[in-house]
Amino acid sequence: MGIFRAVIFILVAAMFFYISQQLTRFADFPLWATMSIIGFLAILFLMVLSLPLFFWMKSSREHKAWHDTFFFFTHMAIAYINFLIVFVVLRDILGFAGQFMESPSLNDTLYGATGSLTTLLLPVLFIAVGTLVVRRGPRRIEVPIKFDNLPKDLEGLRILHITDLHISRSLPTRFIHQLIKVAEEKPVDMVVYTGDILDDIPSRYVSDLELLKKITSKYGSFFVPGNHEYYWDGTKSVPAFSKIGFNVLVNDSRTLKIGQADLQIWGVPDPAAKMFQLEGPDFKKIEQEMNPEAFKILLSHQPSLADIAAPLGIELQLSGHTHGGQFFPWNMLIGFFEKYGKGLYKIQNLQLYVNQGTGYWGPSLRLGTYCEVAEIVLQSK
């Protein structure tokens, strides 16, 4: 852990020196302007660094009045630095390419005072646009998935898939009301929540969790915990969903009789549970207790677990976790970090759908993605 923390410090420091130098070294700024820019960047990078320091503190789960303000500004600093790094790197790539072009004024334009100030201001525009995307609320999309062996009585079954809502200090109650409105657009047969629904101390958000009870369906709501439920004390976060009437599935299943068909819904906890000496995914138990005659759905926060689930004969897995990268440039790079980034995949006979997230984590913005509520429709081929 000590080595990991040292690496974090070194990376943040190196990035600060790189960005501050590139923005001031070539620009013809007066000394006061140069020092102001460097000071501004130093404050932002220190804010970014303060976030991991906060979570490394043993008392970080004890809410204090200043925490909400702290998280708002550190998350905004993360978003700003993210976009600023992208623009500085892109500018350097363009500047390097300019050396081979017959355009001597290009580097003067890119690295002059005007170019540096434009680079400093562009992240603000991107943050504003990304914030507007989130303020529009979640978008409901219909996802038909076709199966070779779908029982006749499950044809057209509709499942509302909600994931990665991240109820916390950064998600306003207004957003949950928007979610409820979207969910009420059309009736569904069941609602599934595939983790990271709660991302803070459970006792602070009892009323917000209660609002989720307004999202109703014919066969009820089913929940599996994600990594963030465990980060905020899984022994309290996970039972909070049982208290609002959800079917909490931790290496457990529920079997529904729909006409002549058996629908078995399995759920596994996030592997992060093991970090806190809690029960992790147990696929041996699932294999032993699975009904081979039933149509089987697995709820798993982590889409990567599909590689383990596929050989067991599970037909459909619903997952989240990735956020689809959430905002630029990670929405374009998510495939390098996650084997199953977003959308529909087929692994052997298993169909995997990865929802890009109903809410958001960290900065309250999305750019290149949107807040998704997926309506899964089961169909025969």
N, C-alpha and C positions, 0 to 999 in steps of 0.2 A: 504493500500500500504506500509505503514511503517513497519508493521509486516512481510509482504512478503519479503521486502528487508533485514530485520534483519535475517530472516530464511536463505536467500541466503548466507549472510555473514557467518553465523554460520556453515552451511553445508560445504562451501568451506574451512573454517578454520579447521574444524574437519577432513576433508579428507586430508588436507595437513599434519596435525600432525600424522595421522594414517599412511600415505604412507611414510613420511620421517622417522618415527620411525621404521617401518617394514623393510626398506631398509638399515638402518644403525645400529640398536641396536645390532644385533647379528653378523654382519660382522666384521671381524678383519681388519678394515680400519685404517690407520694412521689418526691423528686428522685433518690434512689438507684436506684429501680426504673426510672425513665425513662432514666437514664444506662446502666443494665444492658441494657435492651432495645436502645437505640441501639448500644451496644458489641457486643452479640450480632449485630445485623444488619450492622454494619460488618465484622465478621470473616467472616460468610457471603458478603457481596458481594465482599470482597477475595479469598476463595477462588474464587469464580466467575470473577473477573477474572484470577486466576493461571493458569487453564487455557489461554486463548489465549496468554498470555505464555510458558508452557512450550513450546507448539508453535512459537512464533516464534523460540525459541532454536535455533541451528544444531546444538547437541549433544543435542537432545531424543530422538534415536533411540538414543543410547548409554544402555543400561539401567544404572541405579544402584539401590542397595538401598532408598532412600526413595521411589522412584517409585510402587510399588504402594500404599503408604499414602497418598501424595499424591493419586493418582487416586481411591481409594475415598472420601476425605473431600470432594474437590472435586465428584465426581459426586453425592454425597448432598446437598451444598450446592446444586447446580443443581436437584435435584428439590425440595428444600424451598422455595427461592426461587420456583420455577415455581408451586407450589401456593399459596404465600403471596400472590404477586401476583394470582392468580386470585381468591382470597377477599377481598382488600382491594378490588379493582375491583368485585366483585359486591356487597360491602358498601356501597361508595359509590353504586352504581346504586340499590340498595334504599333507601339513605338519601335520595337525591335524589327517588325516587318517594314516599317518606314525607312529603315536604313538601306533597304534594297530597292526602294521606290524613288523615282525622280520627283521628290516633294520635300525640299529642304525646310519648308515652313511647317510641316506636319508636327515634328517634335516640339517646335516652339509653341504651337497651338496646344498640344497635349500637356506639356510640362510647364507652361507659363502660369502666371497667377490666375488667369481666367480659367484655364484647364483644371488647375488644382481646386479652385473654389467650386467649379461645376461638379467635380468628383465628390467633393464634400457634401454637396446639396442633393445629388441624385438619390442617395439612400432615403432621404426624407420623403421624396416623391413615391418611391417604391413602398415604403411603410404605409403611406396614406392610402395607396391603392389596395394593398393587402388588407388593411384594416376595413376598408369598405366591403371587400369580399366577405369577410367574417360577419360584418354587421347586417348583411343581407340574410343571414341565417342559413340553416341547412337546406340542401336541395335533395328532393326525393327522386330516385331513378329506379326504373324497373329493369331487373336483371333476370331474363328467362334462362333457365339451365335445363338442358335436355339429358335424359338418362335412357339407357337401353332397358333397364329392368324396373322402371317405375311402376308400382302397383296402380291399377286402374283408379282406385279410390283416393289416391294422392295426386291425381292429375289436377293441375291448376292450384295446388296448395300454395298459399301466399305467406311468406315469412318476412317480417320487418326486421332488418338487421341494423342495429345501432352499436357503435363501438367508439372507444377513445373520445368520450365526451369530455373527460377531465374536469369534472365539477370541482371548482377551486376558487380561490380569490380572484383569478383572472377571467373566469367565465361568469358573466352576469346572469342573474335569474331571468332576465328578459330573453336570453338565448334559449333557455329551457322552455319558456312559453312558446317561442318560435318553433321549437322541435315538436311540441305537443300539437301545434296547429298543423304542421306538415304531416304528422302521424295520423291525424284525424281526417285527412283528405279522402282516404279510401279504407274500408275495413280490411283487416288481415286475419289470418288463422292463428298466428302466434308471433310473439316478439322475442328476439334474442339479443342479448347484450354480451359482446365478446371482450370484456375487460377494459381497464383504465377508464371506467365510468366515474370513479371517485379518485381525486388526486389531492387529498388534504385530510385533515383531522375529521373523522366522521361526525363527531358531535357538533361541529360548526355548520353542517349542511343537512341537518335532519329535514328541514322544510323543503329544500331543493330536491332531496331524494323522494320525499313524499309526493312531489309534483309528478314524478315518473309514473305513479300509480294511475294517472289520468290517461296513459297510453295503454289502451285495452285491446284485447283480442279474444278470439273464440277459445283458444286452449291455454292462454296464460303467457307469462313472461319467464324466460330462462336466462340465467346469468352465470358466467365464469369469470374469475378474477384475472386481472392483468398484472404486470409487474408493478404498476403504481399503487394498486391496492395494497401490495405487500410493503412498499416503501413507507407507507403511512400506517404501519401496524396492521398486518393482515388479520390478527386475532380480533380486531374491532371493525375493520373495514368490510371484511367479507360477511360477517353476521348482520351488518347494517342492511344488506339486501334481502336477507330472510325476513327481517322485521317489516319490510314493505310488501311482502307477499310474493317475492320472486322465488322461482325454483332455482336454488343455488346448487350448481353441479361441480363438485370437486372429486374427480375420479368416480363419478356417479352418473346415473342415467334415470330417465323417465320414459316410460313406454305409453304411447297414446294409441288407442284403438279407434281408427278412422274408417268407418265402413267395415270391410273385411280385412283391411290392411293394418299391420302393426308398424308404427313409427317409433323407433328408439332414438332418443336424443341423449347423446353422451356429452360430458363436459370435463375438460382437464384444467388444472390450475397452471399459471405461468411458472416456468422453471425457476424464476426468481424466488419462489417460495422457499427453495432449499437454502438460500442465503440466510434466511431467518429461522432455520430449523423447523420449517413447516412442511406439510405434505406436498411433494412435487408431482408431476405427471406420472401416472402408473399405467402404462399400456399393457402390462402383463395382466392386470386386473380386468381391464377392458376386454382383452382377448378371451379371458376365461368366462366372463359374464355376458358376453355379447350374444344376442339372439340372431342366429344365422338366417332365420326366416324373415326378420324384420328389415325394413328400409332404414338405414342408419345414418344419422347426422352427428357430426362431431363439432362442438364449439371449443375453439382454442384461440386464445389471444395471439399466440405466436404462430404465424403461417408456416414457419420452418418445420413444425411438428408433423406436417402433412407427409413428409418422407417416412415417418414412423407409422403413421396411421394408414397409409395406402395399402400395405400388404395385409392388413387385418380385414379387409373387405368392407370398409366404410365407404359409403357412396358419396357423401357430401361433407366438406369441412368449411366452416365459416370462421374467418379470422379478421384481425385488424393489425394494430401495433405500428405499422410502418408510416402511417399518415400520408402515404404517397410522396413522402419527402417534405410535405407541408408548404414550403416556399422555395423560390428560386435561390440558388441553383440546385438545391438538393432534390427537387422534383425531377430534375434531369439526370441526377447521379444515383438515385435510389437503387438502381439495378446493380451497382457496384457494391452495395452494402447489404442488400437483402435479396435472397434468391427469388422470393416471390414478393414483388414490390407493391402491386395493386392490380385489381382486375381478376379475370378468370383464368385458371390453369387446370391442366389435366395431368395427374400423376398416376400412372397405371389406370385403374378403373375408378379412381377417386377424383371428383371435381372439387377444386379449391377456389373459393371466392375470397379475395382480400379487399375489404372495405377500406378506403383511404382516410376514414375517420370522420365522425360526426361533429366533433369539436376541434380543439387544437391544444397543443402543449407549448408552454413558454410564451413567446410573443403572440399577442392576440391578432394574428394575421395569417393569411394564406395567399400565395401568389403562384399561379401555375397549377393549383389544385383548388378544391372547394370542399365545403362541409357536406359530407355525404350521408344520406339515409337510403339504404338499399332495400328495395322490395324484391326479394327473391321469389321467383315463380317456378315451381317444379313442373316440368313437361316431359312427355314421352317423345322419343325420337320417331 
